[in-house]
Amino acid sequence: MNRKALIIYVAVPIAVIAGAATYHRSKRNSELDHQATVKSEGTVAVSLVAVQERSFRPAVAFTGSLLAVNRAELKAEVTGRVTRVAVQEGDTVAAGALLGAQDEDDYALGLQVAEAQAAQAQAQALQAQRDNDRSVALLEKRSITRQAAQQAETVYHATKAAAQAAESNLGLARLRLKKARLVAPFAGQVARRMVQPGEMLNPGQIAFEVVDNRKLEIRADLPTEAMSLVKVGQRASFRAIGVDRLVEGRVTQVSPSLSQDGRTLRVRMEVPNPDGLLKGGQFVEGVILGEGETKSPALPATLLKAQDRDAELYIAEQAVAHRRKVVLGPEQDGFRPISGLSAGTQVIDSGKDLVSDGTRLRVISGAPAVGK
């Protein structure tokens, strides 16, 4: 390597490093200049939301999980090796669709044998009946002895019993083949597939789980104070994890008695889900809405991140931020009632994470109070 090439080889990385250092220094200086400007001006840019007066119905809060109303765990009913698996998890299946089978060929062959034996026994019984009818007629004409007639009758009854036994065996063979085939009890989706071809299954072992998510339910335990408020038919409004909108359901069942410890009341709510947006197992949080209405100061639920009853907000008074502790009610129609602030109070929305008690404000947008 000559001297000129060596100089270029060393100079290029140094130039790159120097340029990067200059860029970061410039960026840092800009940030410091911005902070100095904010400090000198003493203001933080914020937007405001006005507390509104809205109508709310009495509400009982609940939490729970969504469950499919129609759900089934399909268990093996016979001992046998899995010879066929026809579905994967997530597949949509119709009622009666085959999901998997155990020793299907063996049971099918056993059914064929039972069908042949039943047909043979039925033919023998039919021939014995004819022979018996003929012997009865001959006995009346005294063409045969009574002993011969009795013998024909005995053969007839024996072959008839054998035919009935063969028919029973045929029914059992059909039942064994039916039990060896695991089918969907209703239309839905395969939620779990627990088996693989070649695996040995014993009676009672779970092979598949099928769910129908078109109708879901929530089972919630409410405090005893809710007994006088919750009734069948009332509307339930809730949010589900992963869904960015309110979902509604109806109370379909209220337990006639409290739990054993006497502290909770079990209720059941059904939730239509025709679009399949909701899934079984999703955690939900919402309210059951009672009768009547009362007016209360309120704020949009999207502004209130706290899920508990107590929260801290910053309000704007004469361009200065003031911290306020408030009590929140459960969400209804996108709003939450709020105790501790009056209608018309200006609450800081964007920029609230940058302020503290006493921060001077520069309002960039605001919304007037709107009643409902």
C-alpha positions as CSV (number, residue, x, y, z in Angstrom):
1,M,0.0,0.0,0.0
2,N,1.6,3.4,-1.0
3,R,1.7,6.4,1.2
4,K,-1.2,8.3,-0.7
5,A,-3.5,5.3,-0.4
6,L,-2.7,4.9,3.3
7,I,-3.6,8.5,3.9
8,I,-7.0,8.1,2.2
9,Y,-7.7,4.9,4.0
10,V,-7.1,6.5,7.4
11,A,-8.7,9.9,6.6
12,V,-12.1,8.6,5.4
13,P,-13.2,6.9,8.7
14,I,-11.9,10.0,10.6
15,A,-14.1,12.2,8.4
16,V,-17.1,10.0,9.0
17,I,-16.7,10.0,12.7
18,A,-16.1,13.8,12.8
19,G,-19.3,14.3,10.7
20,A,-21.4,12.2,13.1
21,A,-20.0,14.0,16.1
22,T,-20.8,17.3,14.5
23,Y,-24.4,16.2,13.7
24,H,-25.1,15.0,17.3
25,R,-23.6,18.1,18.7
26,S,-25.8,20.2,16.5
27,K,-28.9,18.3,17.4
28,R,-28.0,18.5,21.1
29,N,-27.4,22.2,20.9
30,S,-30.8,22.7,19.1
31,E,-32.5,20.8,22.0
32,L,-30.8,22.9,24.6
33,D,-31.8,26.0,22.7
34,H,-35.4,24.8,22.7
35,Q,-35.3,24.1,26.4
36,A,-33.8,27.4,27.1
37,T,-36.5,29.1,25.0
38,V,-39.2,27.2,26.9
39,K,-37.6,28.1,30.2
40,S,-37.2,31.8,29.3
41,E,-40.8,31.9,28.1
42,G,-42.0,29.8,31.0
43,T,-44.9,28.2,29.0
44,V,-45.9,24.8,27.8
45,A,-48.1,24.4,24.7
46,V,-51.3,22.5,25.6
47,S,-54.8,21.8,24.3
48,L,-57.8,21.8,26.5
49,V,-61.0,19.8,26.8
50,A,-64.0,21.3,28.6
51,V,-65.9,19.2,31.2
52,Q,-69.4,18.6,29.9
53,E,-72.6,17.9,31.7
54,R,-74.1,14.6,30.3
55,S,-76.8,12.2,31.3
56,F,-75.8,8.9,32.8
57,R,-77.8,5.8,33.8
58,P,-77.2,4.0,37.1
59,A,-74.4,1.5,36.3
60,V,-72.8,-1.5,37.9
61,A,-69.2,-2.2,36.9
62,F,-68.0,-5.7,36.1
63,T,-65.0,-7.5,34.7
64,G,-64.8,-10.9,33.1
65,S,-63.8,-12.9,30.1
66,L,-65.7,-13.7,26.9
67,L,-66.7,-17.3,26.4
68,A,-68.4,-19.0,23.4
69,V,-72.0,-20.0,24.3
70,N,-71.6,-23.1,22.1
71,R,-68.3,-24.7,22.9
72,A,-67.4,-28.4,23.1
73,E,-64.4,-30.5,24.0
74,L,-64.6,-33.7,21.9
75,K,-63.2,-36.7,23.8
76,A,-62.4,-40.1,22.6
77,E,-65.1,-42.7,23.3
78,V,-63.2,-45.8,22.3
79,T,-59.6,-47.0,22.5
80,G,-57.8,-46.8,19.3
81,R,-55.0,-45.3,17.2
82,V,-55.6,-42.0,15.4
83,T,-55.7,-42.9,11.7
84,R,-57.0,-39.6,10.3
85,V,-57.0,-35.9,11.3
86,A,-59.0,-33.8,8.8
87,V,-58.7,-30.3,10.3
88,Q,-56.2,-27.8,11.6
89,E,-56.7,-25.2,14.4
90,G,-58.6,-22.3,13.1
91,D,-60.5,-24.2,10.5
92,T,-64.2,-23.4,10.0
93,V,-66.3,-26.6,10.1
94,A,-70.0,-27.4,9.5
95,A,-72.2,-29.4,11.9
96,G,-71.4,-33.0,11.5
97,A,-68.0,-32.4,9.8
98,L,-65.4,-35.1,10.4
99,L,-62.5,-33.9,12.5
100,G,-60.6,-37.1,13.1
101,A,-60.9,-40.9,13.3
102,Q,-59.5,-43.8,15.3
103,D,-58.8,-47.2,13.7
104,E,-61.4,-46.3,11.1
105,D,-60.6,-49.1,8.7
106,D,-60.8,-51.7,11.4
107,Y,-64.1,-50.5,12.7
108,A,-65.5,-50.2,9.1
109,L,-64.4,-53.8,8.4
110,G,-66.0,-54.9,11.6
111,L,-69.2,-53.2,10.5
112,Q,-69.1,-55.1,7.1
113,V,-68.7,-58.4,9.0
114,A,-71.6,-57.6,11.3
115,E,-73.8,-56.6,8.3
116,A,-73.0,-60.0,6.6
117,Q,-73.7,-62.0,9.7
118,A,-77.0,-60.1,10.3
119,A,-78.0,-60.8,6.7
120,Q,-77.2,-64.5,7.0
121,A,-79.0,-64.8,10.3
122,Q,-82.1,-63.0,8.9
123,A,-82.1,-65.4,5.9
124,Q,-81.9,-68.4,8.2
125,A,-84.7,-67.1,10.3
126,L,-86.9,-66.5,7.3
127,Q,-86.3,-70.0,6.0
128,A,-87.0,-71.5,9.5
129,Q,-90.3,-69.5,9.6
130,R,-91.3,-71.0,6.3
131,D,-90.5,-74.5,7.4
132,N,-92.4,-73.9,10.6
133,D,-95.5,-72.6,8.7
134,R,-95.3,-75.7,6.4
135,S,-95.0,-78.1,9.4
136,V,-98.1,-76.5,11.0
137,A,-100.1,-77.1,7.9
138,L,-98.9,-80.6,7.5
139,L,-99.7,-81.4,11.2
140,E,-103.3,-80.2,10.6
141,K,-103.5,-82.8,7.8
142,R,-101.7,-85.4,10.0
143,S,-99.0,-85.7,7.4
144,I,-96.2,-85.3,10.0
145,T,-95.9,-86.2,13.6
146,R,-96.3,-83.6,16.4
147,Q,-92.7,-84.2,17.4
148,A,-91.5,-83.1,13.9
149,A,-93.7,-80.0,14.0
150,Q,-92.4,-79.1,17.4
151,Q,-88.8,-79.5,16.2
152,A,-89.5,-77.1,13.3
153,E,-91.0,-74.6,15.7
154,T,-87.9,-74.9,18.0
155,V,-85.6,-74.3,15.0
156,Y,-87.7,-71.3,14.0
157,H,-87.5,-69.6,17.5
158,A,-83.7,-70.4,17.7
159,T,-83.0,-68.8,14.3
160,K,-85.2,-65.8,15.1
161,A,-83.2,-65.2,18.3
162,A,-80.0,-65.6,16.4
163,A,-81.2,-63.0,13.9
164,Q,-82.0,-60.6,16.7
165,A,-78.6,-61.1,18.3
166,A,-76.9,-60.5,14.9
167,E,-79.0,-57.3,14.5
168,S,-77.8,-56.2,17.9
169,N,-74.2,-56.9,17.0
170,L,-74.7,-54.9,13.8
171,G,-76.0,-52.0,15.9
172,L,-72.9,-52.2,18.2
173,A,-70.6,-52.2,15.2
174,R,-72.3,-49.1,13.8
175,L,-72.0,-47.5,17.2
176,R,-68.3,-48.3,17.5
177,L,-67.6,-46.9,14.0
178,K,-69.6,-43.8,14.9
179,K,-67.7,-43.3,18.2
180,A,-64.4,-43.8,16.4
181,R,-65.2,-40.8,14.2
182,L,-65.0,-37.5,16.0
183,V,-67.4,-35.0,14.3
184,A,-68.3,-31.4,15.0
185,P,-71.5,-31.1,17.1
186,F,-72.3,-27.7,15.6
187,A,-71.0,-25.2,13.1
188,G,-68.0,-23.3,14.3
189,Q,-64.2,-23.2,14.4
190,V,-61.6,-25.6,15.6
191,A,-60.1,-23.9,18.7
192,R,-57.7,-26.7,19.7
193,R,-56.4,-29.8,18.0
194,M,-54.8,-32.1,20.6
195,V,-54.0,-35.2,18.5
196,Q,-51.7,-36.3,15.7
197,P,-52.0,-39.3,13.3
198,G,-50.6,-42.4,14.9
199,E,-51.3,-41.3,18.4
200,M,-53.1,-43.8,20.7
201,L,-56.3,-42.4,22.3
202,N,-58.1,-43.7,25.3
203,P,-61.7,-43.0,26.3
204,G,-62.1,-39.6,27.9
205,Q,-59.0,-38.1,26.3
206,I,-59.6,-34.7,24.7
207,A,-58.9,-34.7,21.0
208,F,-60.5,-31.4,19.7
209,E,-62.2,-28.3,21.0
210,V,-64.8,-26.6,18.8
211,V,-66.3,-23.2,19.5
212,D,-69.0,-21.1,17.8
213,N,-68.0,-17.4,18.3
214,R,-71.1,-16.0,16.7
215,K,-72.7,-15.8,20.1
216,L,-70.5,-15.1,23.2
217,E,-71.3,-14.8,26.9
218,I,-69.8,-13.1,29.9
219,R,-70.1,-14.5,33.4
220,A,-69.5,-11.9,36.0
221,D,-69.6,-11.8,39.9
222,L,-71.1,-8.6,41.1
223,P,-71.1,-7.2,44.7
224,T,-74.3,-7.8,46.7
225,E,-75.2,-4.1,46.4
226,A,-76.1,-4.8,42.8
227,M,-79.0,-7.2,43.6
228,S,-81.6,-4.4,43.5
229,L,-80.1,-2.8,40.3
230,V,-79.4,-5.7,37.9
231,K,-82.3,-7.3,36.0
232,V,-82.6,-9.7,33.0
233,G,-82.8,-7.7,29.8
234,Q,-80.7,-4.8,30.8
235,R,-78.0,-3.5,28.4
236,A,-74.3,-4.1,29.1
237,S,-71.6,-2.0,27.6
238,F,-68.0,-3.0,27.7
239,R,-64.5,-2.8,26.1
240,A,-62.5,-5.8,25.2
241,I,-58.7,-6.0,25.0
242,G,-57.7,-5.5,21.4
243,V,-60.9,-3.9,20.3
244,D,-61.0,-0.1,20.0
245,R,-64.8,0.4,20.3
246,L,-67.5,-0.2,22.9
247,V,-69.4,-3.5,22.5
248,E,-72.9,-4.2,23.8
249,G,-74.6,-7.2,25.2
250,R,-77.7,-8.1,27.3
251,V,-78.2,-9.6,30.7
252,T,-79.8,-13.0,30.2
253,Q,-79.5,-14.6,33.6
254,V,-79.3,-13.4,37.2
255,S,-78.5,-16.0,39.8
256,P,-81.4,-16.6,42.2
257,S,-79.0,-16.8,45.1
258,L,-75.7,-15.4,46.3
259,S,-72.4,-17.2,46.3
260,Q,-71.6,-19.5,49.2
261,D,-69.7,-16.8,51.0
262,G,-72.7,-14.4,50.5
263,R,-70.5,-11.7,48.9
264,T,-71.2,-11.9,45.2
265,L,-74.0,-12.3,42.7
266,R,-73.4,-14.2,39.5
267,V,-74.9,-12.8,36.3
268,R,-74.7,-13.9,32.7
269,M,-74.6,-11.7,29.6
270,E,-74.9,-12.7,26.0
271,V,-73.0,-10.8,23.3
272,P,-73.9,-11.2,19.6
273,N,-70.7,-11.4,17.5
274,P,-71.8,-11.9,13.8
275,D,-68.7,-10.4,12.4
276,G,-66.4,-12.6,14.5
277,L,-64.4,-9.6,15.8
278,L,-64.5,-10.8,19.4
279,K,-62.8,-14.0,20.5
280,G,-63.3,-16.3,23.4
281,G,-60.9,-15.7,26.2
282,Q,-60.7,-11.9,25.7
283,F,-60.7,-9.9,29.0
284,V,-63.5,-7.4,29.2
285,E,-64.4,-4.5,31.5
286,G,-67.7,-2.6,31.4
287,V,-70.9,-1.7,33.0
288,I,-74.5,-3.0,33.3
289,L,-76.8,0.0,32.7
290,G,-79.8,0.3,35.1
291,E,-83.0,2.4,34.7
292,G,-83.4,6.1,34.9
293,E,-80.9,8.9,34.3
294,T,-79.0,11.5,36.2
295,K,-76.8,14.4,35.0
296,S,-73.2,14.6,35.9
297,P,-70.0,16.4,34.8
298,A,-68.1,14.2,32.4
299,L,-65.0,13.9,30.2
300,P,-64.3,11.7,27.1
301,A,-63.1,8.3,28.2
302,T,-60.1,8.5,25.8
303,L,-58.7,11.4,27.9
304,L,-58.9,9.4,31.1
305,K,-56.3,6.6,31.1
306,A,-56.9,5.5,34.6
307,Q,-59.0,2.4,35.0
308,D,-59.6,2.8,38.7
309,R,-62.0,5.2,40.4
310,D,-59.3,7.7,41.5
311,A,-57.3,9.8,39.1
312,E,-55.3,13.0,38.9
313,L,-55.9,15.6,36.2
314,Y,-54.4,19.0,35.4
315,I,-56.8,21.9,34.8
316,A,-56.1,25.3,33.3
317,E,-57.0,28.4,35.2
318,Q,-55.7,31.8,34.0
319,A,-53.1,30.0,31.8
320,V,-51.7,28.1,34.8
321,A,-51.8,24.3,35.4
322,H,-53.4,23.1,38.6
323,R,-53.5,19.5,39.7
324,R,-56.8,18.1,40.8
325,K,-57.8,14.7,42.3
326,V,-61.0,13.4,40.9
327,V,-63.3,10.3,41.2
328,L,-64.3,8.6,38.0
329,G,-67.4,6.6,37.2
330,P,-67.7,3.7,34.7
331,E,-67.7,4.6,31.0
332,Q,-71.0,5.0,29.2
333,D,-71.2,5.9,25.5
334,G,-67.6,7.0,25.3
335,F,-67.7,9.3,28.4
336,R,-67.0,8.8,32.1
337,P,-68.7,10.8,34.9
338,I,-66.4,12.7,37.0
339,S,-66.7,14.0,40.6
340,G,-64.5,16.9,41.8
341,L,-64.8,19.2,38.7
342,S,-67.7,21.3,37.6
343,A,-69.1,21.6,34.0
344,G,-67.1,24.0,32.0
345,T,-63.7,23.4,33.7
346,Q,-60.9,23.3,31.2
347,V,-58.9,20.1,31.5
348,I,-55.4,19.7,29.8
349,D,-55.4,17.1,27.1
350,S,-52.3,17.1,24.9
351,G,-49.3,18.3,26.8
352,K,-50.5,17.0,30.1
353,D,-47.4,14.9,30.5
354,L,-45.2,18.0,30.3
355,V,-46.8,20.0,33.0
356,S,-46.8,20.1,36.8
357,D,-48.6,22.1,39.4
358,G,-48.0,25.8,38.6
359,T,-46.7,25.4,35.1
360,R,-47.6,28.4,32.9
361,L,-49.5,27.4,29.8
362,R,-49.8,28.4,26.2
363,V,-53.2,27.2,24.9
364,I,-53.0,26.0,21.3
365,S,-56.6,24.7,21.1
366,G,-59.6,24.3,23.3
367,A,-63.2,23.0,23.2
368,P,-66.2,24.8,24.7
369,A,-68.3,23.0,27.2
370,V,-71.2,21.1,25.5
371,G,-74.2,19.8,27.5
372,K,-76.2,16.7,26.7
